[in-house]
Amino acid sequence: MHRRGRKGLTLVELVVAFTILGILSALSMPLVRLKIRTERERDLRYALSTMRTAIDKYKDDCDAGFFGPPKIGSNCYPESLDALVAGVKLAQDPNGTKMKFLRRIPRDPFTNKFEWGMRSTEDDPTSTSWGGQAVFEVFTKTDEKAPDGKPYAEW
């Protein structure tokens, strides 16, 4: 049979082409999932590092007396993550200048929320609930585990 004047593909050619495309896309899915997980892990490390650095800077400035006498029981740690964003008035500044430590609370890449688990110095190190005292440590609230089996909440 000759195909004079006919344009296009036959049904068999279309089925073969779509089958090949389906197989190739199925093979690429694990790579896409791995890439997404790697990006989330990178974003989690960055967010935790940023918040922990801000908490440490707050503690150093409080210990240096920049904010006046510390609140009893706080051990010079911030009362909340929001305090790092809102800022704290400098005690010796007559203009009421505030020192801010974060521009905003970062988004948790695993939960897609701006909520983080927190611990104070008085909380158990393995506790997943915050006692309400000053913020000493932050962690993600996800239950997912890293490829090595360690929960992301322990990072």
N, C-alpha and C positions, 0 to 999 in steps of 0.2 A: 504494500500500500504506500502510496505517495501522499505526502502532506502538502500539496501545492496550494498556496493561497491561505492556508490555515495558520493562525498565529496563536501562541499560548502554549501551555504545558498540558500534558495528558494527566489523567487522574493518578496513574501509577507514579509519574514523576513528582507530582505534588505530595503524595503519601510518603515517598522515599525522602524528599527534602524535609518535610515536617518531622518525620521520625528521627532523622539525623539531628535536626535542631533540638528536639526534645531530649535526646540522649546527651547532647553537649550541655544543655542548660541544667539537666539533672546532675551532671558531673561537677558543674561549677558551684552548686549550692553549698556544699561544705566549706569551700573557700570563702564564699560570701559571709557565711556565719562566723567563720574564724576571724575574718577582717572586722566584722562588727564587734565581736567580743574583744578583740585587741584594742580597738578604738575606745570602747567603754572602759576597759581597764586603764588605759592611758589617761582618760578624762577623770577617772576616779582617783588615781594617784595624784594628779594635779590638784583636784579640788581638796583632797585631804591635806596635801602639803600646804596649800594656800591657807586653809583654815587653821592648821596647827601652827604655822608661822605667825599668823595674826594673834592667836592665843598666847604664844610665847612672847611676842612683842608687847602685848597688853600686860602680861605678868612682869616683864622687865621694867616697863614704865611705871607700873604700880609700885613695885618694890623700890624704885628710885624716888618715890614720893610725888610724882607728877600730878596725881589725882587727889592728893590729900590723904588723910588716914583711911586705910582700907576697911571695907565692911567686915564686921566680925564673922568669922567662919568661912570667908571667901578665899583665904590664903592668897589674896591678890589675883585671883582668876576672874574672868568676866562672868557676870550673872547669867548671860545668855549669848547666843550668837548674834541676836539683834543688837546687843550693846556694842558689838564690834563694828556694825554697820552704822548705827546712830551716832556713835562716838561718845567720848567722855570729856567733860569740861576740865580744863587744866586748872588746878587749885590756885596757882600763883599768878594767873593771867587776869588782869582787871577787865579785859574785853570779853571774857567768857568764851574764849576760843575752845573749840572741841577738837580732840584728836580722834581721827577715825582710822580703823584698822582694816576694814574690808569695804569695797564699793557696794557689794551685794553678796548675799549668801549664794554660793554656787548650787547648781542643780545636780542632784544625784543622778549619774548616767544610767544606773540600773533600775531605780524606782521612778525616774522622771519627775521627781518632786523636789521641792526645796527644803525638805525635812530631813534631818540627820539624827542619828542616835548620838546621845551625849552621856558622858560620865563625869562625876565630880571626884575629888580626891577621896571622898568618904564612901563612894560606891565600890562594890566588889569589881575587880578587874574583868570578870567574865559576865557581869550583869548586862542585860540588854535594856534595862530601864534606868531612867535618870532619877536620882533622888531629889532633884530640884535645887540643889546647891549650885555653886559656881561651876562653870564648864572647864573641865580639865582635859577632856579627850572627846574626839568626835569619831564616828564610824558610820558606815552605810547601813541602812535598815534592810537590805536585801538578804534573802536566804540562800542565794546562789553561791556556788563554790567555784574557785579558780580551777584550771586544769590540773593543778597539783593536788587538789582535794582540800585546800585550805579555804575556809569561808571568807568571802570578801569583807565581812564585818570584822575580821581580825587583822585587816591590813593596817 
